[in-house]
Amino acid sequence: MRDVWKYEVFKRADGLVLEVYRLTASFPNSEVFGLTSQMRRAASSIPMNLAEGAARSGAKEFAQFVNVAVGSCEAASCRL
């Protein structure tokens, strides 16, 4: 099992989640179930997928979860 906290990308992704939640808190209430929700889910998906992949035993499995995290990063329009 890999230590996910040793990866700089995980630390940045974790910080991104906090920032997205902070920023979306000021969005209009009409966006709570739309844009706000999508941005929060996409941002949260990045570190969660990295952590889940790090818990896998094989390099191929880890790479698969990293690819999913990259896709979430694109959805969140982030640059880690």
C-alpha positions, -999 to +999 in steps of 0.1 A: +000+000+000+014+034-010+014+064+013-008+088-007+003+118+013+038+116-001+025+126-035+026+163-042-004+159-065-025+145-037-016+174-014-026+199-041-058+180-049-067+181-013-061+218-012-082+222-044-112+205-027-110+230+002-107+259-022-136+247-044-159+243-013-149+278-001-155+294-035-188+276-042-202+286-008-208+321-023-226+308-054-264+316-057-288+291-040-302+283-074-269+266-083-267+243-053-280+213-072-263+223-105-229+239-109-220+239-072-227+202-069-208+193-100-177+213-092-176+199-057-180+163-068-154+167-096-129+183-072-135+157-044-131+129-069-095+137-076-080+130-042-104+102-035-094+083-067-057+089-059-062+075-024-082+045-036-056+037-063-028+040-038-045+013-017-044-011-046-015-035-048-007-034-085+009-006-106-017-011-133-046-007-109-030+024-094-025+038-130-062+032-137-072+053-107-047+080-116-064+082-150-098+086-135-084+113-113-070+131-143-104+129-159-120+145-128-093+172-130-104+180-165-140+182-154-130+206-126-109+226-150-080+224-126-042+226-132-025+207-104 
